[in-house]
Amino acid sequence: MKAFVWLMTLGLAIVSTGCWVISHLVVVSLRTTHRGMAVPNLTAWVLLPHWWMLWCPLPWVILAVYLSTRTSLSTSAALLFAGTVVVGGALLVAFVATACILPYTMIVDF
C-alpha cells in the first residue's frame, strides 16, 4: 500500500510538471504572436504566475511521508489519499486547459 501512495504522488508530480511546461509554452506563444492583446482573467490568474504548478504536489508529498511512516496503512486511508490526488490532478488539468484555450477562443471571430 505504501508504494501505491508514492506512485500516486509521482503521478501527480508528473501531471503538474506537464501542466507547467504547457502553460510556459502558451505564455511564450501569447507573448510572441499576440503582443498587446489583453488576456482573460482566468488565463492571467492561472498561467502568468505559473511557478505555483511545480509546488502543487507538495501537500500530497507531505501526506505521503506521513502515511509512509505509519506502521500499518489501511486500505481506506490509501483510497482516500488516492481520491484526493485524482481530484487535485483533475482540477489542475481543468484549470490549466481552460486557461490555455481561452485566449485563442477570443481571437476567433464568428
N, C-alpha and C positions, 0 to 999 in steps of 0.2 A: 504493500500500500504506500510506503514512503517513496518508492520510485515513481509511482503514479502521480503523487503530489508534485514531485520535481519535474516530471515530464510535462505536466500541465503548465507549470510555471515557465518552463523553457518554451513551450508553445506560445504562451502569451508574450514572452520577451521577443520571440521571432516576429510575431504579428505586429507588435508595437514598433520594432525596428523597421519592418516593411512599411508601415504607415508613415514613419518618419522620413524614409527615403522618398516615398511617393509625394509626400507633402513638400519636401525640399525641391523635387523636380517641378512640381506645379508652380511653386513660388518663383523659381527661376524662369519658368516659361511665361508666367504672367508679367514679370518684370522686364523681360526682353521683348516679347511680342505685343503686349498690350500696355505699353507705358502710358501713364497718365489716366488710365481707366480706374474708376472707383470700384472697389471690390465689395461684395455684400458683407454685412456684418458678421455672419456666421463664418465666412471664409477668413475674415480678419481675426476673429477670436480664436479659431482653431488652427489655422495654418501659419499665420505670420509669426507668432512665437512658438514654433514647432519643436523646440527643445524639450518641452514637457512630455512628449511621447516617449522619450527614452527613459524617463523616470516613472512612467505609468505602472510598470510591473512591480515597483518597489514594495507596496503593501503586501502583495502576494508572496514576494521573496521573504519578507519578514515573517509572514504567517507560515510559510513552508519550513523555515528554520525552526519556528516554534513547534510545529507538528512533527518535525523530524526528531526533535529532542525528547518527545514524549516516549514512554516505554512501550505503549501499545497505541496504535492508531485504529480507531473504529471505522467501519465501512461508512457509517452515516457522516462522520466528520470529513472523510475523504471525498464523499459525494457532494457534501455541502461546499467544500473548497472548490471542487471541480465546477459546480454550478455557478459560483461567484466568478471564477475565471472565465467561463463561457459568456456570462452576461457582460462582464467588463470588456472582454475582447469584442463582443458584438457591438456594444455601444461605441467603442473606439473606432471600429471599422465603419460603422454607420455615420458617425460624425465626420470622419475624415473623407469618406466617399462623397457625402453631401457637400461638404465644404469645397472639395476639389471640382465637383461638377457645376456648382452654382455660377461661378464667373463665366463659364463657357456657355451656359444657357442664356445668360443675359446678352451675349454678343449676337446670337441668332435672332433675327427679326422676322416674325411670321407675318 
